[in-house]
Amino acid sequence: MRNRLVPLYPCRNHIMMDGTKRVDIKPGLHVNIVLKKDQRTGALTEGFVKDILTSAPVHHRGIKVRLEDGQIGRVKEILD
């Protein structure tokens, strides 16, 4: 897994979905999340969704998920 900052412009490798709707998130999905410790910097961590932790259908800061490596954070981007 790697941490990186969010690009300021759309990239061809990204589907422009922001991860605020639970219906868009499925186990096995490739995503970028913000970990709790990285909320101030906005550094993203890339991984694959193992579990969806948010029960609400929509969350304005992003749906909380657990990645396959055990890290927990809120989805900021859904990747191809």
C-alpha positions in Angstrom: 0.0 0.0 0.0 1.2 3.5 -0.6 0.2 6.9 0.6 -0.1 9.9 -1.8 -1.7 13.3 -2.0 -4.9 13.8 -4.0 -4.3 15.2 -7.5 -5.9 18.6 -8.2 -7.1 17.5 -11.6 -9.0 14.4 -12.9 -6.8 11.5 -14.0 -7.6 8.9 -16.6 -7.0 6.2 -14.1 -9.8 7.3 -11.8 -13.5 7.0 -12.0 -14.9 10.2 -10.7 -16.9 8.7 -7.8 -16.2 10.2 -4.4 -17.2 7.3 -2.1 -20.0 9.0 -0.2 -22.7 6.6 -1.3 -22.7 3.1 0.3 -24.4 1.6 -2.8 -21.3 2.4 -4.9 -18.9 0.5 -2.5 -18.5 -3.3 -2.7 -16.0 -5.8 -1.2 -13.1 -6.3 -3.6 -13.4 -2.7 -5.0 -10.1 -0.8 -5.6 -10.2 2.5 -3.6 -8.2 5.3 -2.1 -9.1 6.0 1.6 -8.0 8.6 4.1 -6.8 7.1 7.4 -7.7 8.8 10.6 -4.1 9.8 11.2 -3.9 11.3 7.7 -7.1 13.5 7.9 -5.1 16.7 8.3 -2.8 16.1 5.3 -5.3 14.3 3.1 -2.8 11.6 2.2 -4.5 8.7 0.5 -3.9 5.0 1.1 -4.7 2.6 -1.8 -6.2 -0.8 -1.3 -9.0 -3.2 -1.8 -12.2 -3.1 0.3 -12.7 -6.1 2.6 -15.6 -4.8 4.8 -18.0 -1.9 4.7 -18.3 -0.4 8.2 -20.7 2.5 7.6 -24.3 1.4 7.9 -25.9 4.7 6.6 -26.7 4.8 2.9 -24.8 8.2 2.5 -22.0 9.8 4.5 -20.8 13.3 3.6 -17.1 12.5 4.6 -17.0 9.1 2.8 -18.1 5.6 3.6 -15.9 4.0 6.2 -14.3 0.7 5.1 -11.7 -1.9 6.2 -9.1 -2.7 3.5 -7.9 -6.3 3.0 -4.7 -5.4 4.9 -6.7 -4.3 7.9 -6.4 -0.5 7.6 -9.6 1.5 8.3 -10.6 4.8 6.7 -13.1 6.7 4.6 -13.3 6.2 0.9 -12.2 9.3 -1.1 -11.9 7.8 -4.6 -13.1 4.7 -6.3 -10.4 3.5 -8.8 -10.7 1.6 -12.0 
